[in-house]
Amino acid sequence: MKVTPDVIRCEFIGVEGEVAKSPHEDYVGVGGKVISETRNTFTFLSQGQRRSVIKESAIFNFKFDDGTVVQIDGKLLVGRPEDRLKKSVKRLW
């Protein structure tokens, strides 16, 4: 997978993810398969437990099916998943 600013338009449900950084210490390390996404949260399933994480207060590492790992600031992902398709993003690097 070629990493471009358009990566925020991807579907995250079913992707492995983990919280890399967060001001909330309890969120760091929370991860697993993304089973639900709302406007402000991701819900991860790991070892039979569900954990919700607020998007705005975390930086996520997502591992896609082809092995690509991408780190994304949750502030870029805030909003309804269907509305993210309409977003345009300036190049971040």
Residue, then its C-alpha position, 0 to 999 in steps of 0.5 A: m500500500k502506498v502511503t499518501p495523505d489519502v490514507i485517512r479516507c480508508e475504511f478502518i473497520g477490520v484493520e488491526g490498530e493500536v494507540a501509540k501515544s495519548p495524554h490519557e495513560d490508560y489508552v496507550g497500548v490499547g489495540g486489537k481489531v477495529i470493530s466499530e467506528t463512530r464520529n468520535t471513537f474507535t472500538f477495539l476488540s482484543q482477547g474478547q474485550r471491547r475498548s473504546v478510545i476517543k479519536e481526538s486524544a490519541i495517535f494510532n498505529f494501523k496495520f493494513d492487510d499488506g503489512t503496511v503500518v501507518q501512524i495517524d493522528g486521531k484529530l485527522l480522523v474525527g468525524r463520521p466515517e462516511d464524511r471522511l471520504k469528502k475531506s481533502v487533506k493537505r500533504l503532511w510531509 
